[in-house]
Amino acid sequence: GMAHAHQLTAMASWLQSRAVPTVAALDRVIEHARRARAAGLLDNALLMLTGPLGYGPFQTGEVRARLEVFRLSSSQTGRYGALMVESHLAARGGDFDEALGLTEEAGGIAENLGLTMMHVFARLNAAHVLRSAGQLDEAADAQRWVNDRLEELGQASFRSTALLDLARIVYEQGDPDEAQRLATEGEA
C-alpha cells in the first residue's frame, strides 16, 4: 500500500519535471516495494529513476552513489537502469564512446524485453550523447528515429519534447528555418 502511495507522489512530481522530489518519492517506493517483494513496482520505480538521475540537478558523486540501488536488483530492468545511469555519467565525463556503448547495451535489453518506450529512451539518450560529442548528423538521425517511434506510439507529450531536441540539433547544423518549424510543431 505505501509503495503505491509513494508511486503516486513520484508520478505527480515527475510530471511536473521536479527531479528532487521525484527521486525522494522513488526512494520510498523502492524501499516499500522491496519490503513487500513487489517486483513489478520495484522495476517501474527503477525505470522512472533513470530520468531524474540523468537529467536532474544531481552532482556526479550523488548519481554514482545511487547506482547501488540498481545493482541490488537482479532484474533486467534494473540492469537497464544501471546502464542508462552509467551512460549519463560517462557522457558527463566526456567519454562519449563509452556512453554510447552503455546506451546501446541498455537499448538491446529493452528491445529483448519488448519494452518499446525504454528502447526509444535509450535511443534518445544516444541522440543526446551524439549531440554532446559534436556528431550532429548522427544525433539528428537518432533524434528523427526517436520522433518517428514516438509518433507511431501516440506519445504526443514525449514527442513534443523530442521535437524541441531535434530543433536544437538542426539549429546547430545551420538550418534556423527548419529549427523554427520543428520548435513550433513541438510547442503545438
FENNORGI-V839638 format. One record per residue. N is the residue number from 1. RES is the residue in one small letter. PSI is psi in whole degrees, 0 to 359 (NA if undefined). NEAR is the number of other ideal C-beta (glycine too) atoms within 8 Angstrom. Layout:
n & res & psi & near
N & RES & PSI & NEAR
N & RES & PSI & NEAR
//
This chain:
n & res & psi & near
1 & g & 313 & 4
2 & m & 325 & 7
3 & a & 318 & 13
4 & h & 321 & 8
5 & a & 316 & 8
6 & h & 330 & 13
7 & q & 319 & 13
8 & l & 319 & 8
9 & t & 316 & 11
10 & a & 316 & 14
11 & m & 318 & 9
12 & a & 316 & 8
13 & s & 321 & 11
14 & w & 316 & 12
15 & l & 336 & 6
16 & q & 8 & 6
17 & s & 41 & 5
18 & r & 94 & 8
19 & a & 315 & 12
20 & v & 308 & 9
21 & p & 332 & 9
22 & t & 311 & 15
23 & v & 320 & 14
24 & a & 316 & 8
25 & a & 321 & 13
26 & l & 326 & 14
27 & d & 318 & 9
28 & r & 323 & 12
29 & v & 313 & 15
30 & i & 316 & 13
31 & e & 309 & 8
32 & h & 324 & 12
33 & a & 320 & 14
34 & r & 317 & 8
35 & r & 321 & 6
36 & a & 358 & 8
37 & r & 43 & 6
38 & a & 83 & 9
39 & a & 318 & 8
40 & g & 316 & 6
41 & l & 321 & 13
42 & l & 313 & 14
43 & d & 318 & 12
44 & n & 318 & 9
45 & a & 320 & 14
46 & l & 319 & 16
47 & l & 317 & 11
48 & m & 327 & 13
49 & l & 334 & 16
50 & t & 323 & 13
51 & g & 301 & 12
52 & p & 329 & 15
53 & l & 325 & 13
54 & g & 325 & 12
55 & y & 356 & 7
56 & g & 184 & 11
57 & p & 20 & 4
58 & f & 141 & 11
59 & q & 156 & 5
60 & t & 316 & 9
61 & g & 321 & 6
62 & e & 317 & 8
63 & v & 314 & 14
64 & r & 319 & 8
65 & a & 328 & 7
66 & r & 351 & 13
67 & l & 332 & 11
68 & e & 325 & 7
69 & v & 326 & 11
70 & f & 320 & 14
71 & r & 337 & 8
72 & l & 343 & 6
73 & s & 136 & 13
74 & s & 3 & 3
75 & s & 159 & 10
76 & q & 330 & 8
77 & t & 326 & 14
78 & g & 318 & 14
79 & r & 316 & 11
80 & y & 310 & 17
81 & g & 316 & 14
82 & a & 316 & 11
83 & l & 319 & 13
84 & m & 317 & 16
85 & v & 318 & 16
86 & e & 324 & 10
87 & s & 316 & 17
88 & h & 318 & 14
89 & l & 317 & 11
90 & a & 318 & 12
91 & a & 319 & 13
92 & r & 323 & 7
93 & g & 1 & 7
94 & g & 6 & 5
95 & d & 78 & 8
96 & f & 325 & 12
97 & d & 316 & 6
98 & e & 316 & 9
99 & a & 317 & 13
100 & l & 321 & 12
101 & g & 317 & 8
102 & l & 319 & 13
103 & t & 320 & 16
104 & e & 318 & 10
105 & e & 317 & 9
106 & a & 316 & 15
107 & g & 323 & 12
108 & g & 319 & 8
109 & i & 312 & 13
110 & a & 316 & 14
111 & e & 316 & 9
112 & n & 328 & 7
113 & l & 353 & 10
114 & g & 22 & 5
115 & l & 83 & 10
116 & t & 314 & 9
117 & m & 323 & 8
118 & m & 326 & 13
119 & h & 317 & 11
120 & v & 317 & 13
121 & f & 325 & 12
122 & a & 318 & 15
123 & r & 326 & 14
124 & l & 317 & 13
125 & n & 319 & 14
126 & a & 319 & 13
127 & a & 319 & 15
128 & h & 318 & 11
129 & v & 315 & 14
130 & l & 320 & 14
131 & r & 315 & 13
132 & s & 328 & 8
133 & a & 356 & 7
134 & g & 12 & 5
135 & q & 73 & 8
136 & l & 322 & 11
137 & d & 315 & 7
138 & e & 322 & 8
139 & a & 317 & 13
140 & a & 318 & 13
141 & d & 314 & 8
142 & a & 317 & 13
143 & q & 322 & 14
144 & r & 320 & 9
145 & w & 314 & 9
146 & v & 311 & 13
147 & n & 318 & 12
148 & d & 316 & 8
149 & r & 317 & 11
150 & l & 322 & 12
151 & e & 315 & 9
152 & e & 324 & 6
153 & l & 356 & 9
154 & g & 26 & 5
155 & q & 73 & 9
156 & a & 319 & 6
157 & s & 310 & 6
158 & f & 322 & 9
159 & r & 323 & 12
160 & s & 320 & 11
161 & t & 319 & 9
162 & a & 325 & 14
163 & l & 322 & 13
164 & l & 323 & 12
165 & d & 315 & 12
166 & l & 321 & 13
167 & a & 319 & 14
168 & r & 317 & 10
169 & i & 312 & 14
170 & v & 321 & 12
171 & y & 315 & 10
172 & e & 336 & 8
173 & q & 351 & 9
174 & g & 22 & 5
175 & d & 78 & 8
176 & p & 329 & 7
177 & d & 315 & 6
178 & e & 323 & 9
179 & a & 317 & 12
180 & q & 318 & 9
181 & r & 314 & 8
182 & l & 318 & 13
183 & a & 319 & 11
184 & t & 317 & 8
185 & e & 321 & 8
186 & g & 330 & 13
187 & e & 348 & 7
188 & a & NA & 5
//
